[in-house]
Amino acid sequence: MRIGIIYNPKPKTDNKEIYEKYCEFDTEDTIDAIGKIVRKRGFGYEKIKFGKEALNRLTSGDIDFVFNIAEGIYGRSRESQIPTICEMFRIPYLFSDPITLGITLDKPLAKKIVSYDGILTPEYHVIDSAIKIPKDVSFPQFVKPSMEGSSKGIHYDSIINDREVLREVVKKMLSKYKQPVLMEKYLSGREFTVGIIGNREPQIFGILEISYKKGIKNIYSIENKSDYIKRVSYSLFDEMKGNVLYNKISQISLNAYKSLQCRDAARVDIRCDEEEVPYFLEINPLPGLNPVYSDFPIMARFKGVEYDDFIGSILSQGFKRYGL
């Protein structure tokens, strides 16, 4: 079997604007680490860059399975583009299908669906004009682009306590990201990210609590993520640390995973209010897989699971789903 690992390459840069623009993309280190695991399991592999290169390779007929972590570049459905081509040519691929990837990238749409299924998510508004901010909105509010990932567009000024400031931040965000702004009630409680692996009977792989070091603002911003060693503290949250909360977070996460019909693996972001009631924030069905700094592999390290076994377990879910 020849496996194509399709990805968007992340440029090396010290420029903050360029870094943020491509923050969702993957480093060559990530692709090489995955490739070594694929080869170790006896498969041939090929690194394939998103775009014309990917289109040419997928239509060549000699790629048997796609390890898809491509984020795409343009459009609301950019994460769905590679899976759509795979389905067109009947090439098996890892992770979720085009419909799920399209819905989950559109955070308000994902929230609407999980809300319909009874899953708690913070009260929210979708704003496409700074003059359309509801008059009765309560503060603090949290704002971010409605169709981005990897904390893109999330900065220290994303938590807002003043209407005039809110109007200015929304105006700038609309101009910069060219998409509606998601505005939701800010939750001041504990923050978690939940790893899930599986298909017919998905299982909680782990729950990672995210907290912040002294003097660091309580927000998983792009600044905090990019300098996580100095700014962020991670700890594995398990039943021994709080059985009731653990069970609530697990249930909400699994329900969201099933509601949005994710496949193979995904990561769910959860935040609690001041009374420790957990709420669904968003889900990432193409979770970051860098062996050093991505949340899911950090979770695996805390659990004592080797990166090789972690990636292998996700890959095996995709194989099993196709009967390979």
Secondary structure, 3 states (H helix, E strand, C coil): CEEEEEECECCCCCCHHHHHHCCCCECHHHHHHHHHHHHHCCCEEEEEECCHHHHHHHCCCCCCEEEECCCCCCCCCHHHHHHHHHHHCCCCECCCCHHHHHHHHCHHHHHHHHHHCCCCCCCEEEECCHHHCCCCCCCCEEEEECCCCCCCCCCHHHEECCHHHHHHHHHHHHHHHCCCEEEEECCCCCEEEEEEECCCCCEEEEEEEEEECCCCCCCCCHHHHHCHHHHEEEEECCHHHCHHHHHHHHHHHHHHHHHCCCCCEEEEEEEECCCCCEEEEEEECCCCCCCCCCHHHHHHHHHCCCHHHHHHHHHHHHHHHHCC
